[in-house]
Amino acid sequence: MPLLTRTEPAAPAREPSTGSAHAVIGVVVLGAVTAAMTHSVVRYRLWIVAVYVAAAVLLAVRLGRDGAPVRLARATGALALAVCGVVTAGVRGYSYVPPDAAVGVRVAMAGTAFLAAGVLLVPWRRAADAALLVAALGHTAVVAALVRLDPAPRIDVWYTLQGFADALGSGHNAYSEVWVGPPGIMRAFTYLPWTGALVSPGRWLLGDVRWALLAAMLLAALALRAASRTTAAAAPDAATPVAGPIAGAVLLLLPGTATQAEQAWTEPLLLACLAGAAVALLRHRTWVAVLLVGLALASKQHIAVLLPVLALWHRFGLRRTVLAGLVAGGLVAPWFLTAPADMWHDTVTYLVTFPALKFSNTLYLAAVNDLGWSPPFWLTGLVVVGTVAAVALTVRRRRPGVAELLRWCALVLAAANLVNKQAFYNQYWLVVALVVLSWALPQEHPADGATDEATDDATEDAAVQPPTGSPASSP
């Protein structure tokens, strides 16, 4: 009889609620961390360090338990965007822009976040893409306003990047240059050369390197959209097709983004490279991923701490990691060979000997400011090496997918930041951005890795070997 028919919910039906709960927790942590980050420029507070430590510990615990998967759906995405709007409106970021104009910029960013959240809740199939478009337009307008309102920010980063572009355009080695501006005399270009090379077109074409950083942010957001759709047909993850554009919108509207854009901080370049590498891996184009990892490594020094993790990850491995290192070496060689002593001074010696800045929010500075103790270099190095080794061995054992691997990389960078002499909004922003990037990707099960690895190898073999057999026997 129909009245006696038993209907039991299938086990997978409970997955969305679990995923939603994890997503809500992730959004709450995102709001707390980005609020602390925005307030941290330029001031030290012990409670800010405590927030960073708590978030890193929570990420480590979640990764150890289940890989910390987060599946963004429209509702949780709208919540994330609304949280971005609330934090942006409520926490004043640092700016050189006149106060009234700075308030206008902040209101514009917060309003864009609320508008994108509202668009996301519209019952329309393309609502996620529309929300990403709103975020991209709003972010572009904010950057344009900041470039106009603050055409020469009083920060050494902007002056040295502009100077690098000028030196490159005239055929000079920037590591031998000296710049003079409101921040003082700047005798060092502390980045690896491809940070300067990648932003130079912004200076050459439009007069300001920040336009190139805007392009990098937009490319990273587009990569997030592409990443979630790359395997949507093959992955049984219903949230995946909308997760990418939602995560891209969140990335563009993260609190403090206006400060980052105004100060010409260069982490968007690294994120664009790593997001592109993630898309390439999902599409089984590992040679593209190798090139992009090499480009990131040739742009900023701290990407090197991720190499042991990549070397022990089954989807990348030692051979590809070595190749990425060789790519980076080849990209850096023109500058190093023409001025080896100058480049070594700017990118290594200067940073190692540079005094700690007391408004940096790290455990190192907590010891200096609150305990009057400067931790020895060997101790901080031991923490970084120990974290990298533990994460690399865990990755080797667990064989995670791309999304989880990005979260492990974020944890490594978070630990390195926390024990560093100086780590500011931009370094912590990259950690948060990698986590947001991971939300855009299919949340693969570790067991999927073996299939992906075999597919990667087969794709590479097909690219270098002629097909054998008759066309009818080809797969």
C-alpha atoms as one frame of an Amber mdcrd trajectory, in Angstrom:
protein
   0.000   0.000   0.000   1.301   3.488  -0.800   0.687   4.695   2.772   3.075
   2.064   4.095   5.820   2.827   1.574   9.061   3.614   3.359  11.123   6.515
   2.018  14.530   7.080   3.543  16.791   9.987   2.627  19.854   8.873   0.757
  23.190   9.368   2.507  24.472  11.934   0.003  21.510  14.185   0.827  23.259
  15.158   4.074  26.339  16.396   2.206  25.022  19.864   1.315  24.176  20.712
   4.939  27.662  19.697   6.084  29.208  21.641   3.258  27.030  24.649   4.067
  28.027  24.528   7.722  31.701  24.438   6.785  31.168  27.286   4.334  29.462
  29.445   6.966  32.318  28.817   9.400  34.786  29.677   6.658  32.943  32.917
   5.911  32.919  33.916   9.590  36.659  33.269   9.879  37.206  35.193   6.630
  35.414  38.195   8.107  37.388  38.108  11.357  40.762  37.706   9.666  40.198
  40.379   7.023  38.911  42.813   9.654  42.136  42.287  11.614  44.194  42.598
   8.442  42.561  45.865   7.432  43.058  47.353  10.903  46.702  46.212  10.974
  47.904  48.823   8.438  50.062  50.401   9.849  49.884  49.440  13.531  50.815
  46.576  15.809  48.267  45.021  18.158  48.700  41.796  20.086  45.059  40.879
  19.474  45.676  41.020  15.711  48.487  38.482  16.086  46.149  36.356  18.202
  43.514  36.396  15.433  46.115  35.299  12.866  47.379  32.503  15.113  43.852
  31.277  15.876  42.939  31.228  12.175  46.132  29.328  11.289  45.501  26.773
  14.046  41.884  26.330  12.919  43.024  25.797   9.333  45.641  23.268  10.439
  43.119  21.325  12.522  40.547  21.253   9.728  43.145  20.202   7.173  44.343
  17.422   9.432  40.797  16.144   9.977  39.158  16.279   6.557  41.082  18.580
   4.226  38.861  21.577   5.096  36.554  21.349   2.063  34.224  24.294   1.445
  31.538  24.217  -1.231  30.284  27.683  -2.080  26.627  27.896  -3.088  24.626
  31.031  -3.802  23.430  31.528  -0.232  26.846  31.105   1.374  28.419  33.184
  -1.398  25.960  36.001  -0.747  26.801  35.745   2.957  30.520  35.996   2.170
  29.999  39.077   0.005  27.785  40.674   2.650  30.472  40.038   5.279  33.007
  41.692   2.972  30.704  44.691   2.712  30.149  44.953   6.466  33.868  44.715
   7.283  34.789  47.189   4.539  32.217  49.697   5.787  33.066  49.216   9.446
  36.875  49.039   9.441  38.739  52.052   8.108  41.708  51.106   5.956  44.963
  53.031   5.728  45.158  55.538   2.894  47.015  58.610   1.690  43.827  59.826
   0.014  42.118  62.863   1.658  39.689  61.662   4.371  36.452  62.608   2.594
  37.520  60.913  -0.630  38.761  57.879   1.307  35.340  57.470   2.885  33.791
  57.631  -0.577  36.093  54.896  -1.840  35.253  52.693   1.151  31.525  53.249
   0.686  31.855  52.377  -3.010  33.621  49.114  -2.179  31.122  48.161   0.508
  28.204  49.087  -1.751  29.639  46.941  -4.540  29.896  43.988  -2.155  26.258
  44.384  -1.030  25.103  44.778  -4.624  26.986  41.651  -5.723  25.437  39.745
  -2.804  21.978  40.860  -3.861  22.585  39.908  -7.489  23.715  36.478  -6.371
  20.354  35.824  -4.714  18.370  36.615  -7.868  16.800  33.388  -9.217  18.662
  33.513 -12.502  20.951  30.876 -13.975  23.742  33.381 -14.665  23.464  35.213
 -11.334  26.934  34.067 -10.204  28.547  35.428 -13.372  26.586  38.663 -12.981
  27.843  39.019  -9.394  31.413  38.522 -10.621  30.872  41.207 -13.272  29.565
  43.636 -10.631  32.607  42.910  -8.456  35.022  43.371 -11.362  33.477  46.692
 -12.380  33.442  47.933  -8.801  37.040  46.893  -8.178  38.172  48.547 -11.407
  36.391  51.774 -10.504  37.975  51.804  -7.050  41.481  51.270  -8.422  40.946
  53.982 -11.039  39.785  56.389  -8.330  42.779  55.602  -6.138  45.273  56.101
  -8.972  43.693  59.485  -9.675  43.328  60.548  -6.029  46.793  59.352  -4.988
  48.999  59.589  -8.094  52.268  59.198  -6.118  51.742  57.200  -2.898  54.413
  57.805  -0.268  55.571  54.194  -0.106  58.870  52.721  -1.284  57.153  49.851
  -3.106  55.511  52.155  -5.636  58.671  54.190  -6.244  60.892  51.152  -6.753
  58.404  49.453  -9.075  58.084  52.611 -11.151  61.879  52.898 -11.170  62.317
  49.273 -12.195  60.033  49.841 -15.176  62.004  52.918 -16.201  65.303  51.072
 -15.827  64.051  48.109 -17.817  62.759  50.368 -20.549  66.144  52.051 -20.863
  68.120  48.810 -20.725  69.562  49.346 -17.221  69.746  46.850 -14.363  67.404
  48.034 -11.612  69.484  46.331  -8.911  72.184  48.944  -9.512  69.762  51.891
  -9.276  69.000  54.327  -6.443  65.633  56.093  -6.121  64.785  59.240  -4.195
  61.284  60.200  -3.115  59.168  61.146  -0.104  59.885  57.760   1.578  63.596
  58.668   1.472  66.584  57.254  -0.395  65.808  53.771  -1.704  68.920  51.793
  -2.553  67.425  48.332  -3.009  64.894  46.604  -5.227  63.992  43.827  -2.806
  61.848  41.711  -5.125  63.004  39.190  -7.678  63.073  40.730 -11.164  59.870
  39.404 -12.644  57.781  41.318 -10.137  59.121  44.448 -11.799  58.977  43.026
 -15.318  55.328  41.991 -15.019  54.143  45.401 -13.801  56.293  47.432 -16.206
  53.661  47.504 -18.994  51.383  49.438 -16.655  54.052  52.102 -16.309  54.970
  52.142 -20.006  51.422  52.266 -21.358  49.449  54.147 -18.706  52.085  55.759
 -16.504  51.497  53.709 -13.348  52.392  50.122 -12.395  49.133  49.825 -10.462
  47.234  49.360 -13.724  49.207  46.151 -14.301  48.346  44.989 -10.784  44.671
  45.666 -11.561  45.010  43.475 -14.655  46.570  40.725 -12.521  43.647  40.861
 -10.072  41.091  40.609 -12.863  42.990  37.716 -14.466  43.102  35.911 -11.124
  39.339  36.344 -10.711  38.737  35.022 -14.225  40.986  32.067 -13.448  38.814
  31.277 -10.436  35.757  31.268 -12.675  37.485  29.053 -15.234  38.782  26.654
 -12.596  35.379  25.659 -11.283  33.956  25.128 -14.773  36.905  23.165 -16.109
  35.816  19.877 -14.571  32.174  20.695 -13.853  30.942  18.082 -16.316  33.114
  15.368 -14.833  32.871  16.232 -11.126  29.741  15.239  -9.183  29.800  18.492
  -7.228  26.608  20.422  -7.815  28.018  23.607  -6.286  31.104  23.621  -8.456
  29.815  25.592 -11.510  28.838  28.615  -9.397  31.676  28.370  -6.869  34.248
  29.877  -9.241  32.524  33.172 -10.089  31.386  33.543  -6.470  34.938  33.060
  -5.183  36.204  35.464  -7.852  33.771  38.128  -6.657  34.831  37.582  -3.035
  38.484  37.845  -4.035  37.951  41.211  -5.732  35.959  42.607  -2.804  38.034
  41.379   0.124  38.254  44.053   2.847  41.417  46.109   2.557  41.679  45.588
  -1.198  41.628  49.355  -1.693  44.670  49.723   0.572  46.475  46.987  -1.312
  45.696  48.610  -4.657  46.766  52.073  -3.512  50.037  50.855  -1.969  51.010
  48.899  -5.137  51.524  45.668  -3.194  52.389  42.938  -5.633  50.776  39.748
  -4.290  48.106  39.805  -7.063  50.888  38.778  -9.463  51.612  35.666  -7.393
  47.945  34.827  -7.060  47.398  35.153 -10.816  50.313  32.774 -11.470  49.142
  30.218  -8.886  45.511  30.443  -9.997  46.606  29.884 -13.593  48.685  26.907
 -12.478  45.654  25.448 -10.686  43.531  25.765 -13.834  46.302  24.171 -15.891
  46.513  21.217 -13.503  42.746  20.714 -13.615  42.977  20.692 -17.410  45.922
  18.274 -17.273  48.301  20.815 -18.808  51.093  20.345 -16.293  53.719  21.981
 -18.503  51.731  25.237 -18.277  51.585  24.812 -14.507  55.365  24.328 -14.427
  55.901  27.567 -16.366  53.541  29.541 -14.117  55.080  28.189 -10.902  58.495
  29.117 -12.319  57.233  32.621 -13.106  55.889  33.031  -9.550  59.204  31.811
  -8.164  61.062  34.352 -10.337  58.843  37.108  -8.919  59.038  36.729  -5.131
  61.389  34.856  -2.835  58.923  33.334  -0.393  57.335  31.120  -3.064  60.448
  28.972  -2.574  59.030  27.611   0.710  56.279  25.904  -1.318  58.697  23.931
  -3.493  59.203  21.003  -1.061  55.418  20.635  -0.809  55.070  20.573  -4.594
  57.991  18.149  -4.913  56.267  15.589  -2.674  52.785  16.126  -4.117  51.914
  13.345  -6.539  50.324  15.721  -9.083  53.521  17.779  -9.466  56.461  15.770
  -8.182  60.190  16.278  -7.958  60.849  16.374 -11.714  58.356  19.141 -12.396
  59.477  21.071  -9.321  63.060  20.982 -10.581  61.861  22.131 -13.998  59.976
  25.022 -12.392  63.175  25.975 -10.575  65.098  25.888 -13.847  62.445  28.098
 -15.472  62.809  30.581 -12.614  66.597  30.468 -12.895  66.436  31.179 -16.607
  64.049  34.098 -16.069  66.229  35.633 -13.360  69.566  35.056 -15.129  69.697
  38.278 -17.240  69.628  40.440 -14.118  71.858  38.224 -11.996  74.567  37.763
 -14.610  74.877  41.502 -15.256  74.934  42.590 -11.597  75.326  39.538  -9.302
  76.609  41.408  -6.242  73.920  44.101  -6.460  71.121  41.596  -6.919  72.354
  39.406  -4.039  72.493  42.486  -1.788  68.993  43.686  -2.693  67.155  40.366
  -2.575  69.028  38.501   0.185  71.500  40.443   2.329  69.380  43.576   2.670
  66.326  41.607   3.796  68.211  39.393   6.251  69.895  42.349   7.946  66.924
  44.718   7.779  65.692  45.633  11.280  62.292  44.442  12.433  59.524  46.991
  11.925  57.542  47.311  15.134  54.171  47.666  13.421  54.451  44.232  11.823
  51.905  41.802  13.273  53.850  38.582  13.765  54.835  36.343  16.657  58.389
  37.620  16.235  57.224  41.180  16.813  54.966  40.045  19.654  58.093  38.745
  21.380  59.949  41.999  20.665  57.130  44.389  21.585  55.576  42.568  24.548
  58.428  40.480  25.953  61.447  42.557  25.005  63.041  39.465  23.431  64.284
  39.037  19.868  63.982  35.373  18.845  67.180  34.049  17.250  67.227  33.458
  13.518  67.826  29.735  13.961  64.609  29.393  15.986  62.397  31.107  13.431
  64.109  29.144  10.670  63.473  25.910  12.556  59.752  26.696  12.783  59.533
  27.361   9.043  61.560  24.281   8.087  59.580  22.106  10.499  56.247  23.352
   9.140  57.313  22.865   5.527  58.592  19.352   6.252  55.450  18.338   8.149
  53.148  19.667   5.436  55.193  18.132   2.613  55.165  14.683   4.265  51.442
  14.955   4.971  50.763  15.893   1.347  52.830  12.946   0.169  50.829  10.566
   2.361  47.346  11.991   1.751  47.675  12.664  -2.000  45.140  15.539  -1.940
  43.460  17.204  -4.873  44.348  20.660  -6.155  41.946  22.507  -3.843  43.245
  20.903  -0.663  46.858  21.336  -1.815  46.266  25.103  -2.079  45.028  25.170
   1.495  48.158  23.343   2.663  50.247  25.928   0.801  48.272  28.691   2.527
  49.092  27.119   5.889  52.822  27.046   5.066  52.793  30.729   4.089  50.780
  31.623   7.214  53.343  29.931   9.453  56.215  31.639   7.631  54.497  35.013
   8.038  53.870  34.516  11.741  57.535  33.957  12.621  58.915  36.547  10.200
  60.513  39.836  11.207  58.030  41.645   9.012  54.764  40.514   7.486  52.019
  42.949   6.620  48.537  43.026   5.112  49.758  41.953   1.683  51.495  38.769
   2.882  48.468  37.697   4.903  46.228  38.684   1.980  47.955  36.054  -0.178
  47.209  33.401   2.444  43.520  34.355   2.466  43.435  34.590  -1.326  44.823
  31.049  -1.703  42.072  29.748   0.571  39.432  31.626  -1.443  40.985  30.231
  -4.629  40.629  26.726  -3.217  36.916  27.364  -2.643  36.510  27.895  -6.389
  37.848  24.451  -7.272  36.193  21.041  -7.295  36.672  19.583  -3.815  38.314
  16.378  -4.986  38.584  13.265  -2.884  42.208  12.219  -2.281  41.509   8.972
  -4.120  40.865  10.957  -7.284  44.523  11.884  -7.389  45.718   8.612  -8.876
  43.404   9.003 -11.851  44.417  12.619 -12.318  48.112  11.751 -12.164  47.702
   9.051 -14.772  45.721  11.426 -16.982  48.392  14.110 -16.629  51.125  11.688
 -17.657  49.081  10.338 -20.552  48.364  13.872 -21.759  52.051  14.775 -21.674
  53.012  11.557 -23.457  50.431  12.205 -26.155  51.906  15.659 -26.693  55.387
  14.334 -27.447  54.698  10.961 -29.071  52.961  10.242 -32.383  49.781   8.176
 -32.124  50.063   4.463 -32.767  47.542   2.106 -34.262  44.656   2.816 -36.569
  42.316   5.743 -35.987  39.563   3.316 -35.161  41.564   1.984 -32.203  42.343
   5.421 -30.783  40.433   6.396 -27.629
